Amino acid sequence: MSRLVEDTRTVIWKEWKELLTLRGSTRSGIMGLVVSVGVFGILLPIQLGQELVLVPSVLLFWAWVPLLLVVAVIADAFAGERERHTLETLLASRLSDRAILLGKIGAAVLYGWGLTLLSLALGLITVNVANVAQGWVEGPVLFPPMTLLGVIGASFLTAWMAAGAGVLVSLRAGTVRQAQQTLSIGVMILLFGTVYGLRALPQAAQLRLLELLSALGTGGLVLAIGTILLIIDVALFWAASARFQRDRLILD
C-alpha cells in the first residue's frame, strides 16, 4: 500500500508540473489559474450577490465549476503523452498501472477541486465585501452548514466524475484536440440535455419534481446528489481500470 501511495504521489507531482506548462510556459499556466479563480471567485459572485451563498440551488453552480476546470486539463492525461511521445517511457517505468491511473485522475481532481474551494472562499469574501459596500450589512453572509457540506462534497465528486470520464476519452483519443472536442461535446450534451430535458417535462411532472425536492430538504438533496455522483464515479473508475491495459497502449 505504501508503495502505491508513493508512486501515486510521484505521478501527481509530475502531472502538476505539466499542468502549469500546458499553455506554453509556467507564467502562462499561473495566469490561467489566476483568471479561472478571478472569474469564479470574484466576477460571478459580484453578479449573483447573496444568492450565490444563501439559495440552495447554489449546489448546482458549484458542482459545475470543477467539472469545467477538470475537463480543461484532463484531455492531456494520455493523449498528451501520446503526442509528446512520452507515453512509452511512462508505461515502461516501474510505476504500477493503478498508480499511473490514480495519479492521473488524482492530479486532475485536486486541481479542479482545489481551485473550486479557493474560488468558493474568495467568492464568500467578495459577497460580504459587496454587502458592506452597498450598505446591506446585517452580519456576515455565510453558507448554511448543510449547504456548505454539500458544496464541498458535490464539487469533489463532480471533479472525480469529470476526471474519470476524461481519462477514458484520453485513453482512446489520438490527439489532445480530439479528446478536448469529445469532452466539450459531452459537457454540452449533459448541460443542455439536463436543462431542456427538465423543461420538456409536462407541467404536472415539473410540479411533482419540485414538490419532491422540497420534501427532501437540503440534507436529503445533498445525500441524493452525493449518492448518484458516487455511483457514477465508481463506475467510471472501474471502466477506466478495465480500459487501461499497458501492453495494448504501448502497441497503440
C-alpha positions as CSV (number, residue, x, y, z in Angstrom):
1,M,0.0,0.0,0.0
2,S,2.8,2.4,0.9
3,R,4.4,1.7,-2.5
4,L,1.2,2.5,-4.3
5,V,0.8,5.8,-2.3
6,E,4.3,6.8,-3.1
7,D,4.0,6.0,-6.8
8,T,0.7,7.8,-7.0
9,R,2.2,10.9,-5.4
10,T,5.0,10.7,-7.9
11,V,2.6,10.7,-10.8
12,I,0.5,13.5,-9.3
13,W,3.6,15.7,-8.9
14,K,4.6,15.0,-12.5
15,E,1.1,15.9,-13.7
16,W,1.0,19.2,-11.7
17,K,4.3,20.4,-13.2
18,E,2.9,19.6,-16.6
19,L,-0.4,21.4,-15.9
20,L,1.5,24.6,-15.2
21,T,3.1,24.5,-18.7
22,L,0.0,23.4,-20.8
23,R,-0.3,26.9,-22.1
24,G,3.3,27.1,-23.2
25,S,5.1,28.3,-20.1
26,T,4.8,28.3,-16.3
27,R,3.9,32.0,-16.3
28,S,1.1,31.4,-18.8
29,G,-0.1,28.5,-16.7
30,I,-0.2,30.5,-13.5
31,M,-2.0,33.4,-15.3
32,G,-4.6,30.8,-16.4
33,L,-5.1,29.8,-12.8
34,V,-5.5,33.4,-11.7
35,V,-8.1,34.1,-14.4
36,S,-10.1,31.0,-13.5
37,V,-10.2,31.9,-9.8
38,G,-11.0,35.5,-10.7
39,V,-14.0,34.5,-12.8
40,F,-15.5,32.1,-10.4
41,G,-14.3,33.8,-7.2
42,I,-14.9,37.5,-8.0
43,L,-16.7,38.2,-11.2
44,L,-19.6,35.8,-10.8
45,P,-20.1,36.4,-7.1
46,I,-20.4,40.1,-7.8
47,Q,-23.1,39.5,-10.4
48,L,-25.0,36.9,-8.4
49,G,-24.6,38.5,-4.9
50,Q,-26.0,36.9,-1.8
51,E,-28.0,34.3,-3.9
52,L,-24.6,32.6,-4.6
53,V,-24.5,31.8,-0.8
54,L,-28.0,31.6,0.5
55,V,-30.0,29.9,-2.3
56,P,-30.0,26.0,-2.0
57,S,-29.6,25.7,-5.8
58,V,-26.1,27.1,-5.3
59,L,-25.1,23.4,-5.1
60,L,-25.7,23.1,-8.9
61,F,-23.4,26.1,-9.6
62,W,-20.5,24.9,-7.5
63,A,-20.9,21.4,-8.9
64,W,-20.4,22.7,-12.4
65,V,-17.2,24.7,-11.6
66,P,-14.9,21.7,-11.0
67,L,-16.4,19.9,-14.0
68,L,-15.4,22.7,-16.3
69,L,-11.9,23.1,-14.7
70,V,-11.1,19.4,-14.9
71,V,-12.4,18.9,-18.4
72,A,-10.0,21.7,-19.5
73,V,-6.9,19.7,-18.4
74,I,-7.8,16.0,-18.3
75,A,-7.7,15.6,-22.1
76,D,-3.9,15.8,-21.9
77,A,-3.7,12.9,-19.5
78,F,-2.8,10.2,-22.0
79,A,-3.5,11.9,-25.4
80,G,-0.8,14.5,-24.5
81,E,1.7,11.8,-23.5
82,R,1.0,10.1,-26.8
83,E,1.5,13.4,-28.8
84,R,4.8,14.2,-26.9
85,H,6.0,10.6,-27.5
86,T,6.4,10.1,-23.7
87,L,3.7,7.5,-23.2
88,E,6.0,4.6,-23.9
89,T,8.5,5.9,-21.4
90,L,5.8,6.3,-18.7
91,L,4.4,2.8,-19.3
92,A,7.9,1.3,-19.3
93,S,8.6,2.7,-15.9
94,R,8.4,0.8,-12.6
95,L,5.1,2.6,-11.8
96,S,2.2,0.2,-11.5
97,D,-0.9,0.6,-13.6
98,R,-3.0,1.5,-10.6
99,A,-0.5,4.2,-9.6
100,I,-0.5,5.8,-13.0
101,L,-4.2,5.8,-13.3
102,L,-4.8,7.1,-9.8
103,G,-2.1,9.7,-10.3
104,K,-3.6,11.0,-13.5
105,I,-7.1,11.2,-12.1
106,G,-5.9,12.4,-8.7
107,A,-3.9,15.3,-10.1
108,A,-6.9,16.5,-12.2
109,V,-9.3,16.1,-9.2
110,L,-7.1,18.0,-6.8
111,Y,-6.5,20.7,-9.5
112,G,-10.2,21.2,-10.2
113,W,-11.4,20.7,-6.6
114,G,-8.6,22.9,-5.2
115,L,-9.4,25.8,-7.5
116,T,-13.1,25.4,-6.7
117,L,-12.6,25.6,-3.0
118,L,-10.3,28.6,-3.4
119,S,-12.9,30.3,-5.6
120,L,-15.6,29.3,-3.0
121,A,-13.7,31.1,-0.2
122,L,-12.9,34.1,-2.4
123,G,-16.5,34.3,-3.6
124,L,-17.7,34.3,0.0
125,I,-15.3,37.2,0.8
126,T,-16.4,39.0,-2.4
127,V,-20.1,38.7,-1.5
128,N,-19.5,40.1,2.0
129,V,-17.3,43.0,0.8
130,A,-20.0,43.9,-1.7
131,N,-22.6,43.6,1.0
132,V,-20.7,46.1,3.2
133,A,-20.0,48.4,0.3
134,Q,-23.7,48.6,-0.6
135,G,-24.8,49.2,3.0
136,W,-26.8,46.0,3.4
137,V,-24.9,44.9,6.5
138,E,-26.9,42.6,8.8
139,G,-24.0,40.4,9.8
140,P,-21.7,38.3,7.7
141,V,-23.2,36.3,4.8
142,L,-22.4,32.7,5.4
143,F,-23.3,29.4,3.8
144,P,-25.8,27.3,5.8
145,P,-23.8,24.4,7.3
146,M,-25.6,21.7,5.2
147,T,-25.2,23.7,2.0
148,L,-21.5,24.2,2.7
149,L,-21.1,20.5,3.3
150,G,-23.0,19.7,0.1
151,V,-20.9,22.1,-2.0
152,I,-17.6,20.7,-0.7
153,G,-18.8,17.1,-1.3
154,A,-20.5,17.6,-4.6
155,S,-17.6,19.6,-6.1
156,F,-15.2,16.8,-5.1
157,L,-17.4,14.1,-6.6
158,T,-18.1,16.1,-9.7
159,A,-14.4,16.7,-10.2
160,W,-13.8,12.9,-9.9
161,M,-16.6,12.2,-12.4
162,A,-15.0,14.6,-14.9
163,A,-11.6,13.1,-14.4
164,G,-12.8,9.6,-14.8
165,A,-14.7,10.3,-18.0
166,G,-11.8,12.4,-19.3
167,V,-9.3,9.6,-18.7
168,L,-11.5,7.2,-20.6
169,V,-11.7,9.6,-23.5
170,S,-8.0,10.5,-23.4
171,L,-7.0,6.8,-23.4
172,R,-8.8,6.4,-26.8
173,A,-8.0,9.7,-28.4
174,G,-5.2,10.1,-30.8
175,T,-4.6,13.8,-30.0
176,V,-5.3,16.2,-27.2
177,R,-7.6,18.3,-29.5
178,Q,-9.7,15.2,-30.3
179,A,-10.0,14.4,-26.6
180,Q,-11.0,18.1,-25.9
181,Q,-13.6,18.1,-28.6
182,T,-15.1,14.9,-27.4
183,L,-15.2,16.1,-23.8
184,S,-16.6,19.5,-24.8
185,I,-19.4,17.9,-26.7
186,G,-20.1,15.6,-23.8
187,V,-20.4,18.6,-21.4
188,M,-22.7,20.5,-23.7
189,I,-24.9,17.4,-24.1
190,L,-25.0,17.0,-20.3
191,L,-25.8,20.6,-19.7
192,F,-28.3,21.3,-22.4
193,G,-29.8,17.8,-22.1
194,T,-30.5,18.4,-18.4
195,V,-31.9,21.9,-18.9
196,Y,-34.1,21.1,-21.9
197,G,-35.0,17.7,-20.6
198,L,-36.5,19.2,-17.5
199,R,-38.2,21.9,-19.5
200,A,-39.7,19.2,-21.8
201,L,-41.4,17.5,-18.9
202,P,-45.2,18.1,-18.6
203,Q,-46.0,20.9,-16.2
204,A,-47.6,18.4,-13.7
205,A,-44.4,16.4,-13.7
206,Q,-42.3,19.5,-13.1
207,L,-44.5,20.5,-10.2
208,R,-44.2,17.0,-8.8
209,L,-40.4,17.1,-9.1
210,L,-40.4,20.5,-7.3
211,E,-42.5,19.0,-4.5
212,L,-40.2,16.0,-4.2
213,L,-37.1,18.3,-4.0
214,S,-38.9,20.5,-1.4
215,A,-39.8,17.4,0.7
216,L,-36.2,16.2,0.6
217,G,-34.9,19.4,2.0
218,T,-31.2,20.5,1.8
219,G,-30.0,17.4,3.7
220,G,-31.9,14.9,1.6
221,L,-30.9,16.7,-1.6
222,V,-27.2,16.6,-0.6
223,L,-27.5,12.9,0.2
224,A,-29.3,12.1,-3.1
225,I,-26.9,14.0,-5.3
226,G,-23.9,12.6,-3.4
227,T,-25.1,9.0,-3.8
228,I,-25.7,9.4,-7.5
229,L,-22.3,11.0,-8.1
230,L,-20.6,8.4,-6.1
231,I,-22.1,5.6,-8.1
232,I,-21.1,7.3,-11.3
233,D,-17.6,7.9,-10.1
234,V,-17.1,4.2,-9.1
235,A,-18.4,3.0,-12.4
236,L,-16.1,5.4,-14.4
237,F,-13.1,4.4,-12.4
238,W,-13.9,0.7,-12.9
239,A,-14.3,1.3,-16.7
240,A,-11.0,3.3,-16.8
241,S,-9.2,0.5,-14.9
242,A,-10.6,-2.1,-17.3
243,R,-9.6,0.0,-20.3
244,F,-6.1,0.8,-19.0
245,Q,-4.0,-2.1,-20.4
246,R,-0.3,-1.3,-20.5
247,D,0.6,-3.7,-23.3
248,R,-2.3,-2.6,-25.5
249,L,-1.4,1.1,-25.0
250,I,2.2,0.5,-25.9
251,L,1.2,-1.2,-29.1
252,D,-1.2,1.6,-29.9
